[in-house]
Amino acid sequence: MASSSGSGSSGSLSAATAALAAAAGTEEELRALMEQRRAKRMLSNRESARRSRMRKQRHLDELTAQAAHLRRENAHVATALGLTTQGLLAVDAENAVLRTQAAELAARLGSLNDILACMNTNAAAAVGAVAVSVSLTAAAASSSDPYLAFDGATALDDLLRSCPENMYQLC
């Protein structure tokens, strides 16, 4: 019995040893499998990080190119704005000159209109004076009084010669 119990325990020992050996083999395989998975994950993470850095670099390059383009466009717009501002100042100055000239011409036109009105008034007075002179000449010719007789042409000439000098005083 002792031998059977000894052999029984020896059989169980070898079974435990075999189980331990199998477990150790499985554990080593498990470790190897986990190490392989970890290495694969690390490689995948490295590749993902490399792709992310590349995307980031492309995005940075695009933003740098866009910033350079916008700077050039901004310089172009600033130049155009400067030219437009200079043009505006030139047009404003020209408008001021034209407004001044228009005001001067309007004042001159008003003065000329006043002179024409005055001349028309003096011409009407001269025509009235000529009519009076002609009627006086006709009356003098018909009367026999030598003091009333005068040369009508000389009197009319004297009247017309005196008009331009006195024309502005009448207005």
C-alpha positions as CSV (number, residue, x, y, z in Angstrom):
1,M,0.0,0.0,0.0
2,A,2.7,2.2,0.8
3,S,4.1,1.6,-2.6
4,S,0.8,2.2,-4.2
5,S,0.4,5.4,-2.3
6,G,3.9,6.3,-3.1
7,S,3.4,5.5,-6.7
8,G,0.1,7.4,-6.6
9,S,1.7,10.4,-5.3
10,S,4.5,10.1,-7.7
11,G,1.9,9.9,-10.5
12,S,0.2,12.9,-9.3
13,L,3.5,14.7,-9.1
14,S,4.4,13.9,-12.6
15,A,0.9,15.1,-13.7
16,A,1.4,18.3,-11.7
17,T,4.8,18.7,-13.2
18,A,3.4,18.1,-16.6
19,A,0.7,20.6,-15.9
20,L,3.2,23.1,-14.7
21,A,5.4,22.5,-17.7
22,A,2.4,22.9,-19.9
23,A,1.4,26.0,-18.0
24,A,4.9,27.3,-18.3
25,G,4.9,26.6,-22.0
26,T,1.5,28.3,-22.3
27,E,2.7,31.1,-20.1
28,E,5.8,31.6,-22.3
29,E,3.6,31.5,-25.3
30,L,1.3,33.9,-23.7
31,R,4.2,36.2,-22.9
32,A,5.5,35.9,-26.4
33,L,2.0,36.6,-27.8
34,M,1.6,39.6,-25.5
35,E,5.1,40.9,-26.4
36,Q,4.3,40.4,-30.1
37,R,1.0,42.4,-29.6
38,R,2.8,45.1,-27.7
39,A,5.4,45.4,-30.4
40,K,2.7,45.5,-33.1
41,R,0.8,48.2,-31.1
42,M,4.0,50.2,-30.7
43,L,4.8,50.0,-34.4
44,S,1.2,51.0,-35.2
45,N,1.4,53.9,-32.7
46,R,4.7,55.0,-34.3
47,E,3.2,54.8,-37.7
48,S,0.1,56.7,-36.6
49,A,2.3,59.4,-34.9
50,R,4.4,59.7,-38.1
51,R,1.3,60.2,-40.2
52,S,-0.1,62.7,-37.7
53,R,3.2,64.6,-37.8
54,M,3.1,64.6,-41.6
55,R,-0.5,65.8,-41.6
56,K,0.5,68.5,-39.1
57,Q,3.5,69.5,-41.3
58,R,1.3,69.7,-44.4
59,H,-1.2,71.8,-42.6
60,L,1.5,74.1,-41.3
61,D,3.0,74.3,-44.9
62,E,-0.5,75.2,-46.3
63,L,-1.0,77.8,-43.6
64,T,2.4,79.3,-44.3
65,A,1.7,79.5,-48.0
66,Q,-1.7,81.0,-47.3
67,A,-0.2,83.6,-45.0
68,A,2.4,84.5,-47.7
69,H,-0.4,84.8,-50.3
70,L,-2.5,87.0,-48.0
71,R,0.5,89.2,-47.3
72,R,1.0,89.7,-51.0
73,E,-2.7,90.4,-51.5
74,N,-2.7,92.8,-48.6
75,A,0.3,94.7,-50.1
76,H,-1.5,94.8,-53.4
77,V,-4.7,96.1,-51.8
78,A,-2.8,98.7,-49.8
79,T,-1.1,99.9,-53.0
80,A,-4.4,100.1,-54.7
81,L,-5.9,102.0,-51.7
82,G,-3.0,104.5,-51.8
83,L,-3.5,105.1,-55.5
84,T,-7.3,105.5,-55.0
85,T,-6.7,107.9,-52.1
86,Q,-4.3,110.0,-54.2
87,G,-6.9,110.1,-57.0
88,L,-9.6,111.1,-54.5
89,L,-7.4,114.0,-53.2
90,A,-6.7,115.1,-56.8
91,V,-10.4,115.0,-57.7
92,D,-11.3,116.9,-54.5
93,A,-8.8,119.6,-55.3
94,E,-10.1,119.8,-58.8
95,N,-13.6,120.0,-57.6
96,A,-12.7,122.9,-55.2
97,V,-11.0,124.8,-58.1
98,L,-14.1,124.2,-60.3
99,R,-16.5,125.3,-57.5
100,T,-14.4,128.5,-57.0
101,Q,-14.4,129.1,-60.8
102,A,-18.1,128.5,-61.0
103,A,-18.7,131.0,-58.1
104,E,-16.5,133.6,-59.8
105,L,-18.3,133.1,-63.2
106,A,-21.7,133.3,-61.5
107,A,-20.6,136.6,-59.9
108,R,-19.3,137.9,-63.2
109,L,-22.5,136.9,-65.0
110,G,-24.5,138.7,-62.3
111,S,-22.4,141.8,-62.8
112,L,-22.8,141.6,-66.6
113,N,-26.5,141.2,-66.2
114,D,-26.6,144.2,-64.0
115,I,-24.6,146.2,-66.6
116,L,-26.9,145.1,-69.3
117,A,-29.9,146.1,-67.3
118,C,-28.4,149.5,-66.6
119,M,-27.5,149.9,-70.3
120,N,-31.0,149.0,-71.3
121,T,-32.3,151.6,-68.8
122,N,-29.9,154.2,-70.2
123,A,-30.7,153.2,-73.8
124,A,-34.4,153.7,-73.0
125,A,-33.6,157.0,-71.5
126,A,-31.5,157.9,-74.5
127,V,-34.2,156.9,-76.9
128,G,-36.6,159.0,-74.8
129,A,-34.1,161.9,-75.0
130,V,-33.7,161.5,-78.7
131,A,-37.5,161.5,-79.1
132,V,-37.7,164.7,-77.0
133,S,-34.8,166.2,-79.0
134,V,-36.5,165.3,-82.3
135,S,-39.8,166.8,-81.1
136,L,-38.0,169.9,-79.8
137,T,-36.2,170.2,-83.2
138,A,-39.4,169.9,-85.0
139,A,-41.0,172.5,-82.7
140,A,-38.0,174.8,-83.1
141,A,-38.2,174.4,-86.8
142,S,-41.8,175.3,-86.8
143,S,-41.3,178.2,-84.3
144,S,-39.7,181.4,-85.4
145,D,-37.8,181.9,-82.1
146,P,-34.1,181.8,-82.8
147,Y,-33.2,180.8,-79.2
148,L,-35.3,177.6,-79.5
149,A,-33.6,176.6,-82.8
150,F,-30.7,174.3,-82.2
151,D,-28.8,171.7,-84.1
152,G,-30.6,168.5,-83.2
153,A,-27.8,166.2,-84.6
154,T,-25.2,167.9,-82.4
155,A,-27.4,167.7,-79.3
156,L,-28.1,164.0,-79.9
157,D,-24.4,163.3,-80.4
158,D,-23.5,165.1,-77.2
159,L,-26.2,163.1,-75.3
160,L,-24.9,159.7,-76.6
161,R,-21.3,160.6,-75.9
162,S,-22.2,161.4,-72.3
163,C,-24.1,158.1,-71.7
164,P,-21.1,155.7,-71.2
165,E,-19.4,157.9,-68.7
166,N,-22.6,158.4,-66.6
167,M,-24.1,155.0,-67.3
168,Y,-22.7,153.4,-64.0
169,Q,-23.8,156.3,-61.9
170,L,-27.4,155.9,-62.9
171,C,-27.5,152.3,-61.8
